[in-house]
Amino acid sequence: MSDFTFLCSNCDAPLAEFLEKPGELESRKIKAMCPHCGDSSFTKDIKNKFYIGATEYTAIESLEEKDGVFIIKTTKGKKYE
């Protein structure tokens, strides 16, 4: 998997940047929550080590695990339209 941006499945806002780094982990399911409309990105299955970064429209608030899925909680940055 290469670098990509988590996008909201409803309003298409860029939520978090995924930056791959060398090395593998066991598979993890990850999704990002949208502070603009309250929906989320689609869940991705990640097997690599990675960094998560903010976008111009969101900041990273926290990372939580619920039912085997890591959830990136974001807050609004610049208004997304």
C-alpha positions, -999 to +999 in steps of 0.1 A: +000+000+000+013+035-008+005+069+008-031+081+006-057+103+022-086+091+042-117+108+026-152+111+042-175+086+025-203+112+027-190+147+020-155+137+005-136+159+030-099+150+033-097+137+069-061+123+075-030+116+056-016+081+056+021+079+051+037+044+048+070+037+064+092+006+061+082-025+079+051-047+083+027-052+112-002-076+116-032-064+098-052-035+113-085-019+103-085+019+104-110+046+096-113+083+102-143+102+116-155+134+098-159+166+120-176+183+090-207+161+085-204+135+113-199+105+090-166+086+085-142+073+058-144+038+046-124+013+067-090+004+053-070-028+061-034-017+068-005-041+071+024-016+071+040+006+097+027+042+091+024+078+102-009+096+103-010+133+096-034+162+096-049+179+064-056+215+058-093+208+068-087+186+099-064+181+128-059+148+146-076+147+180-070+111+191-067+075+180-090+049+197-097+013+192-133+000+192-143-036+182-110-042+165-111-010+144-087+019+150-107+051+148-089+084+140-109+112+157-105+145+139-114+181+146-122+209+121-094+230+107-103+250+077-140+248+067-146+222+040-172+230+013 
